[in-house]
């Protein structure tokens, strides 16, 4: 029987006992705080100046593709951009809800194309997006489709431990397929992707959190890669928004008064995209709390995550959220 051989790659480096690692992390963090503050001030001033001199005109976007357009944030974005001279490609699974959104957008003067599709079928999705782009070259893309938990709709058929596949297929693979299919065709054009809840979330929604964290990293890195081709990538990180994902029966331990309007979010997105903002977070207060939580040292973060999960366990109506 072969034995495992340990290669001490870092054997020459000093080790820190686990019992004091948390203290060391806190000390190192305190050393970097002044640097972070100075950099934050400089970047804030840069963003203010950039916002004054850089302003994209709304009429530059003639063809806009929105996934997850049948309700919630996607519907609100479609209605915000709908006007004469604009072609909206509205992609979603529910034909009845898509028709409702299409009629509302058409009333505002926009031309609409229904794209009925489950984005988990990446092969069919690629073909559909390529056909749409052949007919209507895309100027602006919102990769907005998402699912918070498959067990909510299929509680008798899907076990929590098996729900990861559907969440990854929709929230990650489907969005990556949407983005990259368009990216290959969008040279000298504009582009945006969206994500939510990827900085810090309750452990009870682990599958959802992990897909959104992956999308956050993807959007950040793709913005750098796409820059030479004049393709702009933005990351949209909404907080608690009034949508089908948060509708009654409410699985999350929050009241209706905690939910923000998707129409207000759409206005914020449109305004900040005009200023080329990378991370569009709204409501900012909720985003700030999530970001602060993500910056904690691992040991502290574990304790906070445990408390957060316990709160959900006690107050949520449906824990099979994935």
TIMI-542607 format. One record per residue: x, z, y negated of N, C-alpha, C in turn; chain; residue number from 1. Coordinates in steps of 0.001 Angstrom, whole numbers. Layout:
BEGIN
       nX       nZ       nY      caX      caZ      caY       cX       cZ       cY  kette   nr
        X        Z        Y        X        Z        Y        X        Z        Y      A  NUM
...
***
This chain:
BEGIN
       nX       nZ       nY      caX      caZ      caY       cX       cZ       cY  kette   nr
      855        0     1200        0        0        0      886        0    -1243      A    1
      636     -920    -2140     1453    -1030    -3339     1161      131    -4274      A    2
     2188      617    -4913     2041     1722    -5851     2067     1182    -7277      A    3
     1360     1871    -8152     1326     1467    -9547     2581     1957   -10253      A    4
     3152     1109   -11049     4361     1462   -11781     4014     1603   -13256      A    5
     4322     2750   -13827     4057     3001   -15245     5265     2586   -16067      A    6
     5031     1735   -17042     6109     1273   -17919     6000     2008   -19248      A    7
     6919     2904   -19530     6834     3727   -20757     7223     2944   -22002      A    8
     6329     2051   -22435     6632     1184   -23571     6935     2006   -24818      A    9
     6162     3083   -25001     6321     3878   -26211     7011     5217   -25931      A   10
     7779     5270   -24867     8384     6544   -24466     9396     7031   -25485      A   11
     9954     6131   -26282    10972     6543   -27245    10356     7053   -28544      A   12
     9003     6890   -28702     8358     7339   -29924     7917     8793   -29773      A   13
     7966     9566   -30849     7516    10963   -30768     6014    11023   -30540      A   14
     5575    11972   -29758     4153    12151   -29485     3628    13353   -30239      A   15
     2347    13323   -30554     1701    14422   -31253      692    15057   -30304      A   16
      740    16355   -30097     -208    17019   -29200    -1641    16730   -29624      A   17
    -2522    16408   -28676    -3913    16088   -29022    -4601    17163   -29850      A   18
    -4208    18417   -29667    -4877    19513   -30362    -4676    19468   -31873      A   19
    -3603    18800   -32346    -3368    18741   -33791    -3458    17317   -34342      A   20
    -3886    16370   -33508    -3997    14991   -33980    -5019    14863   -35102      A   21
    -6125    15596   -35005    -7155    15526   -36041    -6595    15974   -37387      A   22
    -5832    17054   -37392    -5235    17543   -38629    -4262    16515   -39205      A   23
    -3469    15899   -38337    -2520    14877   -38793    -3254    13685   -39411      A   24
    -4356    13274   -38775    -5127    12164   -39312    -5686    12501   -40689      A   25
    -6154    13739   -40857    -6709    14157   -42150    -5630    14166   -43229      A   26
    -4427    14637   -42880    -3328    14673   -43849    -2930    13252   -44265      A   27
    -2804    12366   -43277    -2432    10976   -43573    -3506    10309   -44435      A   28
    -4764    10589   -44120    -5864    10023   -44893    -5790    10474   -46349      A   29
    -5487    11747   -46569    -5407    12271   -47937    -4285    11607   -48723      A   30
    -3213    11216   -48030    -2096    10544   -48690    -2520     9162   -49197      A   31
    -3377     8498   -48440    -3783     7133   -48796    -4941     7096   -49787      A   32
    -5602     8230   -50006    -6769     8243   -50893    -6435     7743   -52294      A   33
    -5350     8218   -52949    -5042     7680   -54293    -4845     6162   -54293      A   34
    -4175     5641   -53265    -3975     4192   -53170    -5310     3469   -53056      A   35
    -6200     4007   -52237    -7518     3388   -52055    -8297     3409   -53365      A   36
    -8220     4518   -54107    -8940     4620   -55373    -8419     3589   -56376      A   37
    -7092     3486   -56485    -6501     2521   -57414    -6883     1088   -57041      A   38
    -6793      775   -55735    -7154     -570   -55286    -8634     -848   -55523      A   39
    -9473      155   -55330   -10913      -20   -55539   -11217     -319   -57000      A   40
   -10529      385   -57920   -10730      141   -59353   -10300    -1281   -59718      A   41
    -9131    -1682   -59220    -8629    -3030   -59518    -9560    -4107   -58982      A   42
   -10024    -3948   -57749   -10906    -4940   -57150   -12264    -4967   -57842      A   43
   -12734    -3797   -58294   -14000    -3749   -59029   -13899    -4543   -60325      A   44
   -12797    -4345   -61046   -12594    -5100   -62287   -12502    -6599   -62010      A   45
   -11804    -6942   -60924   -11696    -8355   -60557   -13073    -8942   -60252      A   46
   -13898    -8191   -59491   -15227    -8685   -59131   -16116    -8839   -60357      A   47
   -15977    -7921   -61323   -16773    -8014   -62541   -16407    -9278   -63321      A   48
   -15116    -9501   -63493   -14661   -10700   -64206   -15069   -11959   -63454      A   49
   -14891   -11942   -62133   -15253   -13101   -61317   -16747   -13391   -61409      A   50
   -17550   -12312   -61461   -18995   -12488   -61563   -19424   -13086   -62887      A   51
   -18631   -12809   -63929   -18954   -13349   -65257   -18659   -14847   -65322      A   52
   -17508   -15240   -64780   -17060   -16629   -64921   -17478   -17521   -63754      A   53
   -17780   -16897   -62589   -18192   -17707   -61435   -19670   -17491   -61199      A   54
   -20421   -18539   -61319   -21859   -18462   -61066   -22313   -19770   -60463      A   55
   -22784   -19734   -59236   -23223   -20956   -58578   -24662   -21258   -58961      A   56
   -24956   -22489   -59217   -26306   -22889   -59581   -27201   -22917   -58345      A   57
   -28439   -22451   -58523   -29383   -22414   -57400   -29687   -23787   -56839      A   58
   -29660   -24826   -57705   -30097   -26139   -57254   -29043   -26863   -56416      A   59
   -27903   -26199   -56114   -26889   -26839   -55278   -27286   -26809   -53810      A   60
   -28206   -25933   -53444   -28620   -25811   -52045   -29887   -26634   -51815      A   61
   -29716   -27822   -51235   -30853   -28700   -50985   -31408   -28547   -49571      A   62
   -30523   -28208   -48619   -30946   -28045   -47228   -30490   -26662   -46754      A   63
   -31439   -25838   -46374   -31156   -24462   -45980   -31726   -24212   -44585      A   64
   -30888   -23735   -43688   -31321   -23401   -42330   -31338   -21884   -42174      A   65
   -32458   -21361   -41676   -32620   -19917   -41517   -33060   -19628   -40090      A   66
   -32291   -18853   -39351   -32715   -18410   -38029   -33437   -17071   -38174      A   67
   -34290   -16766   -37210   -35105   -15560   -37324   -36045   -15641   -38512      A   68
   -36593   -16854   -38745   -37346   -17121   -39975   -38834   -16819   -39858      A   69
   -39288   -16375   -38707   -40728   -16224   -38514   -41287   -14928   -39079      A   70
   -40419   -13983   -39468   -40905   -12707   -39995   -39766   -11961   -40666      A   71
   -40120   -10844   -41301   -39121    -9923   -41826   -38186   -10530   -42852      A   72
   -36889   -10279   -42680   -35881   -10725   -43635   -35812   -12244   -43701      A   73
   -35866   -12906   -42534   -35804   -14368   -42514   -36957   -14994   -43268      A   74
   -38148   -14455   -43088   -39321   -14954   -43813   -39148   -14752   -45315      A   75
   -38661   -13584   -45708   -38480   -13289   -47132   -37441   -14213   -47768      A   76
   -36360   -14495   -47046   -35337   -15417   -47563   -35924   -16816   -47734      A   77
   -36711   -17262   -46754   -37331   -18588   -46844   -38224   -18690   -48074      A   78
   -39026   -17665   -48319   -39936   -17692   -49466   -39162   -17619   -50787      A   79
   -38033   -16912   -50780   -37222   -16792   -52000   -36590   -18125   -52380      A   80
   -36187   -18917   -51396   -35504   -20187   -51671   -36463   -21371   -51728      A   81
   -37708   -21175   -51331   -38667   -22287   -51289   -39008   -22763   -52702      A   82
   -38825   -24073   -52934   -39189   -24690   -54198   -39118   -26205   -54017      A   83
   -39668   -26970   -54939   -39614   -28430   -54815   -38174   -28929   -54739      A   84
   -37944   -29909   -53862   -36619   -30486   -53700   -35766   -29813   -52644      A   85
   -36248   -28716   -52067   -35501   -27985   -51041   -36104   -28264   -49665      A   86
   -35226   -28503   -48685   -35643   -28659   -47294   -35255   -27397   -46542      A   87
   -36231   -26754   -45929   -35999   -25523   -45181   -36133   -25794   -43686      A   88
   -35067   -25532   -42934   -35140   -25543   -41484   -35413   -24136   -41018      A   89
   -36593   -23890   -40486   -37006   -22532   -40122   -37021   -22398   -38612      A   90
   -36122   -21571   -38101   -35938   -21437   -36659   -36427   -20071   -36187      A   91
   -37212   -20065   -35127   -37715   -18826   -34552   -38397   -19089   -33232      A   92
   -38812   -18013   -32575   -39449   -18149   -31262   -40972   -18244   -31344      A   93
   -41562   -17594   -32343   -43016   -17481   -32413   -43600   -18600   -33274      A   94
   -44262   -19551   -32628   -44766   -20728   -33337   -45842   -20374   -34346      A   95
   -46734   -19450   -34000   -47810   -19079   -34922   -47259   -18459   -36198      A   96
   -46285   -17551   -36043   -45709   -16915   -37232   -44890   -17911   -38041      A   97
   -44192   -18833   -37356   -43444   -19866   -38069   -44383   -20738   -38901      A   98
   -45525   -21113   -38319   -46493   -21932   -39054   -46988   -21222   -40307      A   99
   -47182   -19912   -40204   -47624   -19137   -41359   -46575   -19179   -42470      A  100
   -45311   -19001   -42105   -44228   -19035   -43091   -44104   -20433   -43689      A  101
   -44221   -21454   -42838   -44122   -22840   -43307   -45189   -23154   -44348      A  102
   -46411   -22724   -44090   -47497   -22994   -45038   -47231   -22312   -46384      A  103
   -46707   -21098   -46345   -46399   -20390   -47584   -45280   -21096   -48365      A  104
   -44278   -21568   -47649   -43170   -22263   -48313   -43606   -23618   -48859      A  105
   -44458   -24294   -48107   -44975   -25577   -48577   -45827   -25407   -49832      A  106
   -46552   -24297   -49916   -47346   -24022   -51118   -46460   -23875   -52346      A  107
   -45182   -23508   -52127   -44236   -23361   -53242   -43465   -24655   -53493      A  108
   -43791   -25709   -52723   -43217   -27018   -52981   -42086   -27437   -52072      A  109
   -41677   -26585   -51133   -40553   -26911   -50258   -41011   -27786   -49090      A  110
   -40099   -28609   -48610   -40324   -29361   -47366   -39786   -28519   -46223      A  111
   -40567   -28369   -45150   -40185   -27472   -44064   -40103   -28210   -42736      A  112
   -39143   -27803   -41923   -38984   -28336   -40574   -39025   -27162   -39605      A  113
   -39994   -27177   -38684   -40083   -26100   -37706   -39078   -26338   -36580      A  114
   -38311   -25309   -36257   -37347   -25361   -35161   -37671   -24215   -34208      A  115
   -38542   -24480   -33238   -38941   -23440   -32294   -37870   -23321   -31213      A  116
   -37233   -22158   -31144   -36086   -22027   -30246   -35762   -20552   -30032      A  117
   -35406   -20222   -28795   -34833   -18915   -28478   -33317   -19083   -28528      A  118
   -32643   -18425   -29466   -31228   -18694   -29676   -30344   -18193   -28541      A  119
   -30924   -17490   -27566   -30114   -17075   -26416   -29762   -18264   -25527      A  120
   -30515   -19370   -25646   -30204   -20604   -24915   -29234   -21415   -25767      A  121
   -27947   -21114   -25655   -26962   -21673   -26580   -26788   -23180   -26448      A  122
   -26955   -23710   -25238   -26810   -25156   -25062   -27913   -25900   -25803      A  123
   -29156   -25462   -25594   -30278   -26099   -26287   -30199   -25855   -27791      A  124
   -29723   -24682   -28177   -29587   -24360   -29596   -28590   -25299   -30272      A  125
   -27459   -25523   -29623   -26449   -26425   -30186   -27019   -27821   -30402      A  126
   -27727   -28330   -29402   -28310   -29659   -29507   -29337   -29731   -30641      A  127
   -30157   -28690   -30763   -31180   -28666   -31811   -30542   -28619   -33197      A  128
   -29523   -27787   -33368   -28858   -27680   -34671   -28159   -28986   -35048      A  129
   -27543   -29642   -34072   -26856   -30904   -34354   -27850   -31988   -34752      A  130
   -29007   -32026   -34092   -30027   -33017   -34467   -30540   -32752   -35873      A  131
   -30763   -31480   -36185   -31248   -31139   -37531   -30210   -31509   -38583      A  132
   -28943   -31217   -38300   -27878   -31507   -39269   -27654   -33007   -39425      A  133
   -27903   -33773   -38368   -27810   -35232   -38473   -28834   -35761   -39475      A  134
   -30039   -35201   -39420   -31112   -35655   -40302   -31023   -35020   -41689      A  135
   -30575   -33759   -41725   -30540   -33018   -42991   -29241   -32208   -43039      A  136
   -28156   -32763   -43567   -26879   -32028   -43630   -27039   -30674   -44314      A  137
   -26655   -29627   -43616   -26919   -28250   -44052   -26005   -27853   -45207      A  138
   -26604   -27299   -46259   -25859   -26755   -47394   -25644   -25247   -47255      A  139
   -26654   -24563   -46727   -26620   -23103   -46664   -27250   -22649   -45363      A  140
   -26555   -21754   -44659   -27027   -21275   -43364   -27159   -19763   -43381      A  141
   -28309   -19264   -42932   -28502   -17833   -42723   -28659   -17597   -41221      A  142
   -27617   -17051   -40596   -27705   -16677   -39179   -28288   -15277   -39128      A  143
   -29596   -15201   -39083   -30320   -13954   -39326   -31009   -13400   -38081      A  144
   -31131   -14205   -37022   -31886   -13773   -35842   -31257   -12535   -35221      A  145
   -32107   -11606   -34809   -31604   -10368   -34196   -32717    -9699   -33412      A  146
   -32312    -8843   -32503   -33248    -8074   -31701   -32690    -6670   -31591      A  147
   -33563    -5671   -31804   -33076    -4295   -31781   -33145    -3688   -30392      A  148
   -34085    -4136   -29558   -34167    -3582   -28217   -35114    -4361   -27333      A  149
   -34641    -4854   -26204   -35501    -5624   -25297   -36470    -4723   -24574      A  150
   -36138    -3452   -24435   -36999    -2549   -23677   -38286    -2230   -24417      A  151
   -38298    -2471   -25724   -39509    -2173   -26490   -40640    -3114   -26096      A  152
   -40314    -4372   -25861   -41327    -5358   -25488   -41540    -5444   -23978      A  153
   -40564    -4986   -23215   -40647    -5101   -21755   -40252    -3780   -21100      A  154
   -40915    -2701   -21523   -40504    -1368   -21093   -40642    -1169   -19587      A  155
   -41516    -1932   -18929   -41709    -1761   -17487   -40778    -2650   -16671      A  156
   -40125    -3604   -17322   -39332    -4588   -16588   -37833    -4465   -16807      A  157
   -37420    -3841   -17899   -36005    -3810   -18254   -35514    -2366   -18346      A  158
   -34519    -2042   -17574   -33887     -737   -17656   -32874     -744   -18794      A  159
   -32678      424   -19408   -31742      516   -20526   -30358       33   -20121      A  160
   -29901      394   -18935   -28562       15   -18489   -28402    -1493   -18316      A  161
   -29522    -2208   -18148   -29467    -3658   -17933   -29796    -4451   -19192      A  162
   -30086    -3752   -20291   -30556    -4446   -21489   -29446    -5086   -22297      A  163
   -28200    -4783   -21978   -27074    -5290   -22769   -27020    -6822   -22787      A  164
   -27398    -7450   -21675   -27248    -8902   -21568   -28100    -9619   -22618      A  165
   -29354    -9219   -22752   -30244    -9869   -23708   -29773    -9628   -25148      A  166
   -29326    -8412   -25438   -28872    -8105   -26797   -27641    -8910   -27158      A  167
   -26701    -9046   -26231   -25487    -9817   -26503   -25816   -11303   -26624      A  168
   -26733   -11783   -25779   -27114   -13202   -25837   -27743   -13563   -27173      A  169
   -28573   -12661   -27721   -29268   -12956   -28977   -28418   -12567   -30182      A  170
   -28052   -11283   -30250   -27415   -10763   -31461   -25996   -11276   -31668      A  171
   -25294   -11554   -30583   -23909   -11998   -30737   -23734   -13465   -30353      A  172
   -23969   -13811   -29074   -23720   -15172   -28622   -24588   -16178   -29376      A  173
   -25858   -15865   -29575   -26745   -16782   -30281   -26315   -17005   -31717      A  174
   -25921   -15924   -32397   -25477   -16063   -33784   -24133   -16764   -33886      A  175
   -23215   -16466   -32967   -21923   -17154   -32974   -22122   -18648   -32723      A  176
   -23005   -18988   -31789   -23297   -20393   -31500   -23869   -21082   -32742      A  177
   -24798   -20414   -33428   -25378   -20970   -34652   -24302   -21228   -35691      A  178
   -23463   -20225   -35892   -22431   -20307   -36923   -21419   -21407   -36612      A  179
   -20890   -21416   -35396   -19813   -22342   -35076   -20291   -23777   -34956      A  180
   -21535   -23971   -34505   -22084   -25327   -34468   -22163   -25897   -35875      A  181
   -22628   -25064   -36809   -22710   -25522   -38192   -21326   -25623   -38821      A  182
   -20438   -24694   -38492   -19106   -24654   -39105   -18348   -25968   -38882      A  183
   -18447   -26501   -37674   -17727   -27731   -37350   -18223   -28910   -38182      A  184
   -19439   -28787   -38730   -20025   -29894   -39480   -20087   -29635   -40981      A  185
   -19668   -28468   -41406   -19930   -28070   -42785   -18705   -28134   -43681      A  186
   -17783   -29009   -43427   -16649   -29198   -44314   -17158   -29616   -45697      A  187
   -16625   -28956   -46713   -17027   -29174   -48105   -18472   -28756   -48359      A  188
   -18985   -27876   -47488   -20330   -27363   -47722   -20312   -25842   -47669      A  189
   -21435   -25206   -47862   -21494   -23759   -47993   -22134   -23140   -46759      A  190
   -21841   -21846   -46548   -22212   -21243   -45279   -22302   -19724   -45392      A  191
   -23270   -19112   -44742   -23411   -17654   -44798   -23914   -17134   -43456      A  192
   -23410   -15985   -43045   -23902   -15335   -41832   -24361   -13930   -42161      A  193
   -25201   -13366   -41340   -25738   -12047   -41641   -25567   -11088   -40481      A  194
   -25528    -9811   -40819   -25386    -8774   -39807   -25937    -7469   -40365      A  195
   -26153    -6518   -39479   -26712    -5239   -39888   -26241    -4139   -38948      A  196
   -26097    -2936   -39464   -25908    -1739   -38620   -24599    -1758   -37849      A  197
   -23592    -2501   -38328   -22359    -2617   -37560   -21271    -1651   -37971      A  198
   -21500     -853   -39007   -20468       77   -39453   -20586     1423   -38742      A  199
   -21793     1957   -38684   -22000     3223   -37988   -23480     3363   -37681      A  200
   -23804     3596   -36427   -25195     3751   -36026   -25338     4823   -34972      A  201
   -26562     5205   -34655   -26773     6236   -33641   -26341     5743   -32264      A  202
   -25752     6591   -31445   -25297     6151   -30131   -26431     5687   -29232      A  203
   -27670     6097   -29533   -28816     5675   -28732   -29029     4165   -28793      A  204
   -28508     3519   -29840   -28646     2065   -29978   -27295     1384   -29752      A  205
   -26621     1777   -28691   -25228     1352   -28496   -25076     -150   -28337      A  206
   -25990     -814   -27609   -25844    -2265   -27427   -26020    -2979   -28763      A  207
   -27004    -2559   -29512   -27260    -3170   -30820   -26075    -2942   -31754      A  208
   -25572    -1709   -31795   -24444    -1388   -32678   -23220    -2237   -32350      A  209
   -22947    -2394   -31065   -21731    -3108   -30664   -21802    -4586   -31038      A  210
   -22982    -5205   -30904   -23098    -6623   -31279   -22945    -6795   -32786      A  211
   -23475    -5845   -33551   -23377    -5956   -35004   -21963    -5657   -35493      A  212
   -21272    -4732   -34842   -19872    -4484   -35202   -19026    -5725   -34951      A  213
   -19311    -6403   -33839   -18575    -7631   -33527   -18839    -8708   -34575      A  214
   -20089    -8827   -35034   -20420    -9819   -36054   -19756    -9485   -37392      A  215
   -19638    -8196   -37699   -18944    -7810   -38931   -17503    -8313   -38922      A  216
   -16806    -8078   -37807   -15413    -8531   -37698   -15338   -10053   -37729      A  217
   -16276   -10689   -37046   -16302   -12157   -36996   -16460   -12745   -38392      A  218
   -17403   -12224   -39174   -17653   -12750   -40518   -16446   -12533   -41422      A  219
   -15836   -11360   -41327   -14664   -11067   -42161   -13525   -12040   -41875      A  220
   -13241   -12267   -40600   -12126   -13143   -40237   -12454   -14611   -40509      A  221
   -13714   -15011   -40285   -14086   -16407   -40508   -14055   -16757   -41996      A  222
   -14315   -15789   -42845   -14240   -16065   -44295   -12830   -16533   -44665      A  223
   -11818   -15898   -44067   -10430   -16295   -44326   -10143   -17679   -43737      A  224
   -10588   -17906   -42495   -10316   -19174   -41817   -11020   -20332   -42508      A  225
   -12223   -20090   -43018   -13043   -21168   -43592   -12674   -21503   -45031      A  226
   -11948   -20612   -45710   -11658   -20801   -47125   -10986   -22142   -47442      A  227
    -9988   -22596   -46660    -9338   -23882   -46988   -10279   -25076   -46948      A  228
   -11414   -24937   -46241   -12363   -26043   -46123   -13514   -25925   -47133      A  229
   -13358   -25011   -48093   -14386   -24810   -49105   -15710   -24354   -48497      A  230
   -15612   -23615   -47398   -16783   -23028   -46758   -16759   -21536   -47036      A  231
   -17810   -21022   -47642   -17862   -19607   -47988   -18689   -18851   -46959      A  232
   -18163   -17748   -46486   -18846   -16910   -45505   -19162   -15570   -46156      A  233
   -20404   -15140   -46038   -20805   -13829   -46541   -21449   -13025   -45424      A  234
   -21293   -11727   -45500   -21851   -10810   -44508   -22988   -10029   -45150      A  235
   -24173   -10152   -44597   -25338    -9442   -45130   -25628    -8252   -44225      A  236
   -25584    -7040   -44798   -25767    -5828   -43993   -26943    -5024   -44546      A  237
   -28160    -5376   -44150   -29328    -4638   -44646   -29402    -3250   -44026      A  238
   -30086    -2361   -44741   -30399    -1048   -44190   -31735    -1099   -43477      A  239
   -32554      -92   -43698   -33867      -34   -43057   -34845     -894   -43857      A  240
   -35247    -2021   -43252   -36111    -2992   -43929   -37454    -3065   -43201      A  241
   -38517    -3177   -43949   -39860    -3301   -43392   -40004    -4659   -42710      A  242
   -40020    -4670   -41378   -40096    -5917   -40614   -40681    -5614   -39246      A  243
   -40805    -6660   -38409   -41319    -6451   -37057   -40428    -5521   -36248      A  244
   -39127    -5510   -36542   -38202    -4657   -35809   -38446    -3183   -36091      A  245
   -39035    -2882   -37239   -39291    -1490   -37607   -40786    -1196   -37717      A  246
   -41615    -2123   -37215   -43060    -1983   -37366   -43619     -946   -36401      A  247
   -44836     -518   -36676   -45543      416   -35807   -45900     -271   -34480      A  248
   -45788      428   -33325   -45337     1813   -33198   -43855     1949   -33494      A  249
   -43542     2846   -34408   -42190     2973   -34931   -41268     3663   -33931      A  250
   -40279     2943   -33366   -39379     3573   -32411   -38304     4404   -33085      A  251
   -38010     4109   -34353   -36957     4830   -35049   -37534     6048   -35762      A  252
   -36778     7130   -35854   -37296     8366   -36454   -37289     8338   -37977      A  253
   -37944     7331   -38553   -38033     7215   -40000   -39476     6888   -40360      A  254
   -39917     7369   -41514   -41272     7098   -41969   -41313     5753   -42688      A  255
   -42526     5263   -42884   -42687     3971   -43560   -42113     4004   -44969      A  256
   -42124     5181   -45598   -41595     5290   -46957   -40083     5094   -47012      A  257
   -39404     5192   -45844   -37956     4989   -45803   -37588     3511   -45776      A  258
   -38565     2648   -45509   -38294     1225   -45340   -38341      498   -46682      A  259
   -37389     -410   -46875   -37324    -1182   -48111   -37961    -2550   -47923      A  260
   -38329    -3163   -49019   -39040    -4438   -48986   -38101    -5594   -48640      A  261
   -38464    -6444   -47669   -37643    -7623   -47372   -37620    -8610   -48526      A  262
   -38688    -8634   -49342   -38718    -9542   -50493   -37683    -9134   -51542      A  263
   -37528    -7831   -51755   -36500    -7354   -52684   -35113    -7657   -52144      A  264
   -34934    -7491   -50829   -33648    -7815   -50211   -33311    -9285   -50405      A  265
   -34296   -10167   -50230   -34059   -11606   -50391   -33591   -11931   -51804      A  266
   -34174   -11261   -52807   -33752   -11484   -54193   -32304   -11026   -54393      A  267
   -31946    -9871   -53791   -30581    -9360   -53904   -29598   -10334   -53249      A  268
   -29966   -10839   -52066   -29102   -11785   -51348   -28866   -13039   -52184      A  269
   -29925   -13592   -52713   -29811   -14825   -53499   -28929   -14616   -54723      A  270
   -29133   -13493   -55402   -28370   -13208   -56618   -26884   -12994   -56310      A  271
   -26582   -12266   -55238   -25188   -11962   -54934   -24469   -13145   -54291      A  272
   -25188   -13998   -53581   -24565   -15215   -53063   -24117   -16125   -54202      A  273
   -24870   -16135   -55282   -24498   -16946   -56443   -23168   -16493   -57043      A  274
   -22834   -15210   -56830   -21573   -14668   -57339   -20496   -14604   -56267      A  275
   -20752   -15220   -55117   -19773   -15295   -54033   -19345   -13913   -53537      A  276
   -20296   -12998   -53415   -20011   -11664   -52876   -19880   -11770   -51358      A  277
   -18864   -11130   -50792   -18684   -11211   -49346   -19662   -10306   -48604      A  278
   -19609    -9007   -48847   -20480    -8075   -48125   -21663    -7711   -49014      A  279
   -22844    -8179   -48638   -24062    -7922   -49400   -24813    -6797   -48696      A  280
   -24733    -5597   -49253   -25310    -4406   -48629   -26469    -3891   -49479      A  281
   -27634    -3729   -48856   -28808    -3225   -49579   -29789    -2632   -48593      A  282
   -30385    -1463   -48885   -30098     -607   -50028   -28677      -20   -49947      A  283
   -27997       15   -51075   -26594      408   -51075   -26406     1861   -50643      A  284
   -27371     2730   -50957   -27240     4146   -50593   -27143     4314   -49076      A  285
   -27944     3547   -48326   -27898     3623   -46865   -26588     3047   -46339      A  286
   -26141     1958   -46952   -24887     1346   -46535   -23721     2280   -46804      A  287
   -23772     3000   -47919   -22695     3917   -48276   -22562     5024   -47228      A  288
   -23687     5558   -46773   -23650     6608   -45755   -23056     6086   -44446      A  289
   -23449     4871   -44047   -22914     4281   -42817   -21420     4031   -42938      A  290
   -20990     3545   -44107   -19568     3259   -44299   -18755     4543   -44283      A  291
   -19240     5590   -44944   -18527     6872   -44943   -18371     7380   -43521      A  292
   -19452     7271   -42737   -19375     7724   -41349   -18333     6965   -40555      A  293
   -18180     5666   -40820   -17231     4851   -40060   -15784     5158   -40419      A  294
   -15542     5822   -41550   -14173     6102   -41975   -13651     7453   -41476      A  295
   -14502     8232   -40813   -14062     9527   -40315   -12997     9374   -39226      A  296
   -12092    10344   -39096   -11173    10350   -37952   -11965    10382   -36640      A  297
   -11424     9808   -35567   -12180     9679   -34310   -12820    10980   -33821      A  298
   -12097    12089   -33912   -12655    13349   -33405   -13855    13791   -34229      A  299
   -13772    13645   -35555   -14903    13978   -36423   -16046    13001   -36200      A  300
   -15706    11729   -36056   -16717    10706   -35833   -17493    10970   -34542      A  301
   -16807    11451   -33528   -17463    11779   -32258   -18484    12887   -32448      A  302
   -18126    13903   -33219   -19044    15006   -33465   -20256    14544   -34260      A  303
   -20018    13732   -35308   -21115    13218   -36130   -22024    12322   -35296      A  304
   -21421    11475   -34458   -22193    10594   -33593   -23057    11402   -32633      A  305
   -22496    12479   -32100   -23255    13352   -31189   -24462    13948   -31902      A  306
   -24257    14438   -33143   -25357    15024   -33910   -26417    13975   -34238      A  307
   -25953    12774   -34586   -26863    11671   -34908   -27703    11303   -33686      A  308
   -27039    11219   -32539   -27752    10893   -31306   -28758    11957   -30931      A  309
   -28397    13229   -31124   -29316    14325   -30822   -30553    14256   -31704      A  310
   -30344    13904   -32978   -31469    13754   -33902   -32422    12670   -33414      A  311
   -31875    11538   -32989   -32702    10456   -32454   -33416    10901   -31182      A  312
   -32686    11575   -30319   -33259    12029   -29050   -34461    12929   -29282      A  313
   -34407    13687   -30355   -35464    14656   -30646   -36649    14027   -31363      A  314
   -36383    13055   -32251   -37420    12550   -33137   -37898    11127   -32853      A  315
   -37150    10318   -32117   -37558     8935   -31895   -38711     8864   -30899      A  316
   -39587     7885   -31100   -40739     7703   -30204   -40355     6923   -28943      A  317
   -39343     6094   -29036   -38948     5268   -27898   -37424     5187   -27874      A  318
   -36821     5867   -26907   -35366     5936   -26871   -34739     4746   -26197      A  319
   -35552     3898   -25562   -35008     2720   -24887   -34781     1605   -25887      A  320
   -33893     1874   -26845   -33695      934   -27949   -32556      -30   -27703      A  321
   -31602      373   -26879   -30351     -367   -26710   -29794     -749   -28061      A  322
***
